[in-house]
Amino acid sequence: MKYDKFFALAKEAGIEECEFTVATSTSLEITLFHGEIDSYSPNSSSTFMARGIYKGKMGAIVSDVYNKDSAELFVKAIIENASVIENDDPVFIFKGSEKYHKINTFNKELEKISVDQKLNKLYELERKIKELDKRIIEIQMVGFEEASSTLTILNSHGLKLVQKNNHFVYYGGAVAKEGEQVKTGFDMAFGNDFSKFDVDELAKSIVKETVSKLGGYQCESSTYRAVLSQDVVKTFMSAYVGSADAEDVQKNSSLFVGKLGQKVASKKITIEDKPLAKTVFAKSFDDEGVATRNLPIIKNGILQNYLYNLTTAAKDGVQSNGHGSVGGGSKVSTTTWYLEMKAGKKTLDELFAEVGNGVYITEVQGMHAGLNPRSGNFSLQSTGFMIENGKVTHGLDIITVSGNLVDLFNSITEVGSDSKEFASGMKCPSAIVKKIVVSGK
């Protein structure tokens, strides 16, 4: 009812169809440094976005304020913005899907946890990181973040959709020293069931991540068989699946142009977007109001689907598959909601044994500068370990890995059973690649 005035004024002004989106959120961030609260930041915000079709063009406005005078201003802005649009892309205000899957992972209990309880876990985390290994010389940071959000979409077709999500994150970073070598490490844990958070597990992971980098040195420059860690697989998977964006395909700027139904990866690779999985990332509709569904993108190496929003789907004469993502204006892009690579059956140790002699790449950096999305060629700063006689031995330091995304995904011979979930909305295991170029000494 609060937004009826906007819809009435939009109709009077000749706006053919319109939509109003309200995104509200509350959050809390706490950080510690040397046992003292370094920052304490509660926050709440609201974002109001209106979109409308005027004379066949889409106009939009985004604001953090909506009051009694806003309806008129929003309508005026939509008309002004639509009037300067020059492209002829089809635009839509969605009438609604036939069915929406009910997926509710919002945890009311999380809001009942007191600040003192959250703080006690943070103090405990900082203390345990320091106590676990004498080589830890400094705790860079420990922090807690909590967020709760509600997305509401209303439109002139009578559609009303509401999605609520919440989650928390604990994180920490440490510094380790051995001899003259100093290394840093970081890790986090997240979810929305506070009772499942394990301080000991996170502290051990942060310390292991930090001290494992000590003693590393450059290997000989060569082409190696390799095991890629879950974190590295996640980074490459995100970039590769980005090629399934239908808009990039339509512009001939994707690695997957003309590849639908064809082999784009090893038969070991199955990747699915799973917005209906019971995770903190669950989403029953996209930002255009289209019902989401679990969607196979690559199955046994074969490209199954492109990612569509309403506009790109119309261009290809198909239906949107619920991947529309609306940014700060009328421009609609696509995104994945919860990307999962299917795990295999072998443990990480069994992957090392299968490689025999090679490298274990645990981190890559600089994807934005080091990857050419059109060619798939990459060259990235990396860290990791040598694998000798099927066992991880010494660390690797100051190395670069290079290759091509298409070649890399086609050269995966095995995926592990060690799936890990990431706060970026992805889940994947470690994997073996036949070869990767490593530049060292």
N, C-alpha and C positions, 0 to 999 in steps of 0.2 A: 504493500500500500504506500510505503514511503516514496516510491519512485513512480507512482501513477502520473504525477504531474509531468515528468519527463516524457513518458510515452504519449500523453495527450498532446503536449506541445509539439513533439516530433511529427505526429500525424497531421496536425494543423499546418505545419511548415512544409509539408510535401515530402517528408522523409518516408520512403516506401516501406522499409522494414528497419527495425532497430533492435539493439541488444544492450543490456546493462549488466556489467560484471562488478561484483564487490569482492575484494580480497582483504580479509582482516587477519592480523597475526599478533600474537604476544610472544615475547621471548625473554630469556634471562641468560646472561653470560657472567661467569665468575672466573677469575684467574688468581692463582697464588704465586708468590715469589718468596722463597726462603721462609715458608711457614706463615707468611702474612698475606692478607687479602690485597691483591694488587689492583684489581678492578672489580666492580660490582655494577652491572648494567642491565636493569630491567627496561623493557621497551614494549610499546604497542603501536601498531600502525594500521591504517586503512588505505586502500587504493581503490579508486572508482574509475572504471573505464566504460565509456559509451561508444558504440559503433553504430553506424547507420548507412543505408544505401540511399543516395540522393542522385537522381537522374542517371542511374546505372553505375555510379561510382561509390566506393566505400570511404567514408570519412570517420574520423575517430578523435577522441580526446581522453586524456588520462589526468587525474588529479588526486591529491591526497585529502581534498576537502569536498564535502557535499552538504550544502545548506539550502535554505529556502530560495536563494537566488540562483542556485547552480543549474537547475533544470533549463532555464532559458539560455544560460551561457553555454551549456553542453550542446543544445540543439544548434545554436549559432555556429559553434566550432565545427560540428560535424558537416554542416553545409559548406562552410568556408574551406575545410580540408578536402571534401569531396570535389569541390569545384576546380581544384588545381591538379587533380589526378589526370595524367595523360595516357597511361597504359590502358589497354582494353582487356585485361585479365578478368575472367568471370568472378563475381563476388557473391557471397551468400550470407544470409542470416538463417541459421539452421532451424528447421521446424521441429526436429526431434527424432530420435531413433525409435524403432518399434519396441525395443526392449533394452533396459539398462540392468546390468548385473549388479546386485547389491553386494558391495564389498566394503566392510567397515572394520578398519583396524585401529581406529581411534581408541586410546586407552584412557578412560576417565581416572583410573587409579593413579596415573602419573602426576596428575595435578594435586593429589592429596599428599604427596611426599613433601615433607617440610624442608625448608632451606637448610636447617641445621643438619638434616640427614644427608643432603647433597654435599654440604661442606665437609662433613666428617669423612665421606668417601674421598674427597679431594685431598684432604690432609693426609689420609692414609696412603693414597697413591704417591704423593710426593715423598713421603717417608720411605716407602718400600722401594722405590726406584733407587734412592740413595743407598739403601742398606744391602741391596742385592749383589753389588759388585764393587770392589775397592777401586776399580779403574774409572768409575763414574765420578767425575770431579765437579760437576755442576748440573743442576736441574735448570734447563732453560726456561721451562714453563710447565705448568699443569693447569688445565682448565675444564670447565663444565659449561655446556650450552644446552638450553632447552627451548623448544619452539612449538607453538600450536597455531594452526592456520585453518581458516574456513574460506572456501571459494563458493560463491553463489552466482549463477548465471540466470538472468531473466530476459525474455525477449517478447517482441510484439506478436509472436505466434502463440503466446501463452505458455511457453516452456519455462519451467523452473527447476533448477538442479542445484544440489548442495553437496559439497564434499568436505569432510573434516579429516585432518591428519595431525599427528603430534609425534615428537621424538625427543631424545636427549643424546648428547655426545659427551664422553669424557676423553681427554687427550693429554698427551705429555711429550716433552722433548728433553733429551739429556745430552751431556757432553762427556766423552770418555777420552782418557789419555794413557798412552803407553810409550815410554821413551819420549821421543820428540814428536810423535804422531798424535794428532788430536782429531777426533771424529764426532759427528753429531748423528742422532737418530730420533725418530718420531713415530708414534703410532696412536691409534684411537680406537674406541669401542662405542657402538651406538645401538639404539633400539628404542622401544617405548615401554618395555617391561622392566622396571627398576630392579625387581627382585632377581633378575637374571644377570645383572651386571657383576662381574667378577674382578675385583681390584687386583688380586694377585696375578691373574692371567694377563691383564693389561700391563702391569708393572714389569712382569717377566718379558713380555713381548717388546716393550720399549728398551729395556736393558739389552736384550739379545740383539735387537736391530742396531743398537749403538756400538756395542763392543765387538760385534762380528766384523765390523769394518776395519778394526785395528789390524796392523800387520800386513795390510795389502800392498801389492806392488804391481807394476805393469807386466803383462804377459807379452810374449812374442806376437807381433802382428801376423795374422794368418786367418784362414777360414776354418771355423770350428763347428762341430756338432754342439748343440746347446740345449739346456733346459731353461725355459723362461719361467720366472716366478709368476704367481697369480697377479701381482701388481703390474708386471710388464705385459702379461697377456691382456689385462684390463685396458691398459693404455693403447695397445695396438688394436684391440677389438673395437674400442670406441671410435678410433679413427677409421677403421675399415668399414664398420657398419654405417658410418656417416655417408658412405658412398651410395647407400640405398635411398637417400633423400630424393624423392621423385622430381623435385624442382631442379636439382643438379643434373639428374639424368636428362630431363627435358632440355636443359641448356647445353648438353653434351660436355659437361665438365665433371663427370663422375667416372670412377673406375668401373662402374657397373652398367654403362650404356650398352644396351642390346644384349645383356647377359641374363635376363630373366629366364629361368628354367635351365640355365647352363651351369657348368662346374666353375666355381670361383674359389674353392678351397679344398683342402684334403677331405676325404670321406669321413675322417674322424671329427669334423667340425659340424656341430649343430648349435645354432644360436637363435634364441627366441626372445621376443619382447613380451614380458609377462606382467602387465598392469593389474591383472586380477589375482595375482599371487598374494598371499597373506603376509605382506611386508609393510614397513612404514611408508613405502612409496606407492601403495595401492591407489588406484585411480579408476573410477567407473566411467568417466567421460573426459574427453579432451577439452582444450580451451575454446573450442567452437561448439561444444555441446554434443559432439558425436560420441556415441557409446564406444568404449574401448573393448578390446578382446585380446586374448593372448595370440600373438602372431608369430609364426615361424618366419625367420628372415633367411637363414641358411640352414638347410637340412641335409645332413650327410654330404656336405660340400656343394650342394646345388642351391643357387639363389632362388628363393621362393616368392618373395614379395618386395615391392618398394614401399617406402613410408609416405603416405598420402595425407594431405589436408583437403578441405573441400575444393579449393581452387585447382590444385594440381590434379586431383582426381577427375574433375570435370574436363580438364584438358586431355586426359587420357581415356575419357569415356568410361570410367569406373567409379565405384563408390569409395568415399574416404574410409580408411581403416582406423580412424581415431588417433591420429598422431599430430593434429593441429596444435600449434603452440603460438599464442598471441603475445607479442612483445609490447613495447611501449607505445605502439600506434596501431594503425590498421593492418600493418604488414603481418601476415601469418606465415610462420615457418613450420618445420616439423621437428619432432624430438622423439626419443625413446623414453619409456617410463621406468622399466626395470629389465635391463638387458642381462640375459643369462646364457652362458655357454654350458652345454651339457658336459657333465663330468665323465671321466672314464673309470676304470677299476684299479689302476695301479697307484700305489703310494708314491710319495716323492722319492723315497729311498730306492724304490724299484725303477723310477725314471733315471736316477743317477746311475744305477747299475746297468741299465740298458744303453745309456750313452757311453759308458766306459771311460773314455778320455775326451774332455771337451771343456765347456764353460757353463757356469750357472749364472745367468744374468738376472739380478735382483732389482735393478732400478734403471730407468732411462729418463733422461731429462731433455727439455727443449723441443717438444713436439711442434710447437707453434712455429718455431724458426727452422727446425731440422727436418720437417716433413713437407714434401711437395704433394699436395692433395690431388693434383691432376695426373702426375706420373706414378705416385705411390713410392717414390724414392725417399729414403730417410738416412740421416746420419746424426746420431744422438750420443751425447755424453752418457756414460754408463758406469755402474759398479757391479760387482759380483764376486764369484769364486771360481777357482780351477776345480775341475772334476778329474781325478786321476784314479785309474783302476776302479771306477764305479763309486768312488767316495769323494765328498767335498773336502778339499784341502785348504790351501791358503787363499786369502782375499785378493781381489783385483782392485787396483786403484788407478785412476786417471786413464781410462780406456774409452774408446768410441766404438759403437756398433753401427753398421750400415747395411743396407739392403733395399728390398722393394716389398711393399705390403702384399701385393698379389703373390709374389714368389714365396714370401714368408708363410702365408696362410695355406698355400699349396704344398709347402714342404713340412707341415706338421705331421709327424708320424705317430704321436701318442699324446693323449691328454690324461692328466692325473685324476685321482679321486679326492684331492684336497681342495675342494671349492671354498672360496672365501667371498664374503659379501662386503661390498664397499659402500661408503656413505654417498658416493656419486650415483647410486642406483644401478649397480652392476654386480654380477656374481660370476666368478669363473675359476677354473683350476689352473695348475701349472701345465706346461706343455713342452714336448720335445720338438725341435726343428732340426732338419737334416744339416743345415749349414747357415752360418751367419758370419759376416766379415767383422773381425775385431782388430782395431788398430791400437797397438800398444807401443812397445819399444822396437 
